[in-house]
Structure formats: structure tokens, C-alpha cells
């Protein structure tokens, strides 16, 4: 039909078996999907935070974690459909995966045509405009940059504008140490007349409202937020 633009949907494959990744990536791209792949849970989480993803194909067994543990982390970060893959045809695994938040489940070896059909069905149930990646601070705290809102255990927490900007800065650059000068320049702007105490006070307020360990003090340097 003329005048209709179809937006390409993006699939993230978290799977450590290269042969399976190759088959999935080739078949999905042939069907018009954009595809990203990760061989470990850690890499998968990094890609999820740095890329707009519409659906995740998640292997149950990974080198650094299990699909169950990763599924629990993912659902705290975003509302993205998850299709679990496993080599075991075990009803207990299937039930557990679905209870943890997976949307569907397939056993290896699988028919690639059936998998693509399930992917399409899942995406139809999740229109693109309803999908959004939250920025995860940790397993309990997340940020909605669109609405400038912060949630702890799914309950909103009110932060003042500079508290929010400071939290967002750390969440977008986890494990990076920021000096107080850098923080003042980034969050308050170059011509701010206040001193370093302003940064310290705002960090203390964020810790009090969210978690005492959310931002770490790097003595003699500044502050950082740990990745998880």
C-alpha cells in the first residue's frame, strides 16, 4: 500500500552457540529484521541499554549466567517481549521461564519458520510505540528519561531537577569516575558560582531517597556509579 512506512524491528539474540546465532541472524535479517547478538549475559545487558530493542531471543544456558537470572534483570529494565530457547524439553523450565516474565518458549532444535512466526506474533502483541527501554540503575531502581521520572521497586520517587540530572549522568556512564569539577561543568554549567559542597549535598540527597550505596565516593577524586 502506498503512503505506509514500515519501521524495521530490532531483535537481540543472547546466545553463546555461534552456529545457532548464525542461523537466527541470517533468517531474521532475510525476513526484514535488524539483528544484534551477544554471547554472554553481560554483553546482552550492555547492548540492551545502548540500543533500541524490540524483542529478545534468550538462551537458557549462558557462560556467565542463566536465562532465568537474566530474564529477571531484563524485566526490571524494560517492557520487551522475550522468547526463551533451551536444549531441554522440561515442563518445569518452561513454567519457570514464563512465570519469570518470558513471553514464549522454544526447545532446540527448532524449526526456524515456526520461530519467526512466533517472533512476528509476539511483536504484533507489542506495538512499537508501546515499547520503551528504561535506563536501569540497578535491579530495583530505573529511570524513564522520556518522563523524567525515577522508580524504586516500581514506585515513583520524586527528585529535584538537579538531583535527577546528576543521577542520569551517573546511570549513563556506569563505572566512570567523575570529579566534582566535571560534575559541576556538566550538570550545573560552566558559570556556576557554587562550590564542591553543592555536589556533595546532591549526592547525599540521592542516596537518602534511593539507596545509600547507589553512588560511590572515590576518595580524593569524586564519585561513580557501579554497573551491575
Buried (B, 14 or more C-beta within 10 A) or exposed (E): EEEEEEEEBBBBBBBBBEEBBEBBBEBBEEBEBBBBBBBBBBBBBBBBBEEEBBBBBBBBBBEEBBBBEBBEBBBBBBEBBBBBBBEEEEEEBBEBBBEBBBBBBBBBEBEBEEBBEBBEEBBEEBEEEEBBBBBBBBEBBBBBBEEEBBBBEEEEBEBEEBBBBBBBBBBBBBEBEBBBEBBBBBBBEEEEEEEEEBBBEBBEBBBEBBBEEBBBEEEEEBBBBEBE
